[in-house]
Amino acid sequence: MLSELTRTRLAEGAGTIVSAGPSRDLASVDGVDLVELLAEHGCVVLRGFDTDPERFSTLVRSVSSRITIDPARRFAGGDVAQKIEAGLVPQGLHVENGATPWVPDLVWFYCERPATVGSQTTVCDGAAVWERLSGRTRSRFLDQRISFARAMPEERWTSLVWRLLDGRRPQGEVTFDDLLEVTDDDVDVKYQLLPDGAVHYTYFVHAARPTLLGGDVAFANSILTPSVNYEPPVIEFEDGTPLDAMLMREILEATALETDDVDWEAGDVALVDNSRMMHGRRKIRDVHRSLFNAQSYLLPDIVDRVRHRRHRAAA
Ligand SMILES: [Fe+2]
């Protein structure tokens, strides 16, 4: 169905905008079709559909095995979407929760009320950034992982674990063992419970790696992390080497050249592949802007079906 609708390019980059005809219900969007489009474009904006927070949540649930949140943001009603309130300053490009050991597959946005001016969300294709980086820099990131280290206050980590546990017990009863339980086995992280109940973690990850749906290597990470709501992490190479100024300059230049704006319209729903694209935002110039966010993990069955379809199409 999605393939029959008009598609336009999102600015200069890889992303796409799918425009619905008159009064087309968001519920008519097929989850596998949507994720297939996402595999191709990295970012899909659904525009002109009949949307509301309830329909948005239903769409998120239809393709997700688990829905997570950023505990530093307050709930918007319902239990899927959260209103974005990270101050007024611009936010650098980042992978959602990319400086933590709990990185979701997908980032979702629902625009209730667009800004009258500015305040765009930015998206940056990490696959294109990777192509722009020098051979020397690529080697450095292939040879070594990077690490993010910081302390997370008790209220924040217990809130997140409570969500990851799907509310199986009250937040006040969440324990350090629960934190270990909700951490995926393939994630390399060291935790330390501090006397004040905070948890210090050091999380190791490759700054560039194959994407979830496409297989191409993407430079997608939170090196340029904004950390509006938390203590900023210490970011360095795994062997303790700092990310020096020359390296940071190359990253800033390459990402700036691949960054596009999403100019929101009321009712827009957008989906971003968090394993391929980074996102951020321009400064907020209209405080009445209302944008909701959700984060989730893709259903493994949908990943398989999309990979299968793409494999068949390429054969
Ligand atoms: Fe974000």
Boltz pocket constraint, residues with backbone or C-beta under 6 A from the ligand:
constraints:
  - pocket:
      binder: B
      contacts: [[A, 94], [A, 95], [A, 96], [A, 97], [A, 279]]
      max_distance: 6.0
